[in-house]
Amino acid sequence: MAKKLFLSLFSYKPPRYLVKVFSVIFLTVLLNTNISVLEENSQSKVNNKPIITVLEENTDFLMSTKGVVGIAQGLCEGKDCIKVYVVKKTAEILEEVPKSLDGYKIEIVETDVIKAR
């Protein structure tokens, strides 16, 4: 009886549409997993330097841009990024400040003039 039950489990052939549906689901999950792993690997390879080093190396360049009043390390979408604080976002600033430095995204933030106390 057990042998017959065992053989019947492995001789069952599901309908073709179920095989297709599960194949599509399996491939979708597999491809999405591989893509996210590749993105994480490429992101870690791009950021060879610690963000503090990137900030130190580029402070003079960023602060020399007219309208920039400060820079800082921050988080953008849960990842380290460089925040560039400006009095007003202008076309000139958007052109001069790069979108990223050494793999770290740059976010331009409007703020008031920063004064020392």
N, C-alpha and C positions, 0 to 999 in steps of 0.2 A: 504494500500500500504506500509506504513512504517513498519507495523508488518510483512508483507511478506518479505521485505528487511532484517529486523532484523533477522528473522528466517533463511533466506537463508545464511546469513553470518556465523551463527553458525552451519549450517548443511553441510557446505563445508568440504570435506575431501581431503586434499592434497595428491599427489602421495606418495607412501611409501618411495621412494628414498629421497624425500625432508625431510620427517620426520627423516630418518636416518642421513642425512647430518647435519641437524640442531641439532640433538641430540648429534652427535659427536662434533660439534663446541661448544655447550653449556657445555658438560662435560670437554672438553679440557680447556676452559676458567675457569671453576669452579675449576678444579684440579690445574691449574697453579696459580690461585689466592691463594688457600689454601696453596700451597707449599711456595710461597713467604712470606705469613704471618707467617708461621711456621719458616722459616729461620730468619726473623726479630726478632721473639720472642725468638728463641734459641740464637741468637747473643746477644740480650740485657740481657739475663739471664747469659750468660757466662761472660760478662764484668761487674761484680759486682763492681769492683773498678775503679775509674777514672784512665786514662792512666798515669797521672803524678805520682800517688801513686805507680803504678806498676813500673815505671821508677826509682823512688826513692828507692824502695825496692830491685831492681835488678841491680843497677848501678855497685856496687862492683863486683858482679858475672860476668856481661858482660864485664866490663873493664879489669878484670883479665885474660881474654882469650888472649893468645899471638896473636898479629897481629891486635887486635881491637884498633882503635885510637879515637873512639868517638861513642856516642849514642844520639839519638834524637827522639822526637815525630814527626810523619809524617802522610801522607795519602797514603794508598794503595787501589786502586780501589774505592776511595771515602769514605773509612772508616779509622778511627784512626788506626795507626800501630806504631811499634817501628822500627826505622832505626838503624842498626848497621853498622858503617863505619869501613872499614878495608883497609889496605894498599894493600893487594892482597887476593883474595878469594882462599883459599886452602882447601884441603880435611879435614885437621885438624880443621879448623874454622867451616866448614860446619857440622862437627860431633859434635863439642862442643857447638855451639850456637843452642838453640832450635828453632823449627819452629814457636812457639808461646809462649807467657807468659800470664797467666790469661785471655786467650781468645783473646788477641791482637796478630795479625800476626807480625812476625819479618821479615824484609827485609834486606838482607846483601848487602851493597853498597860499591864498590871499590872506593877509593879516594887516594889522596896523603897524606903524613904525615901532620898532623895538628899541627901548631906551634902557640904559643901565641905571640902576638905583644907587 
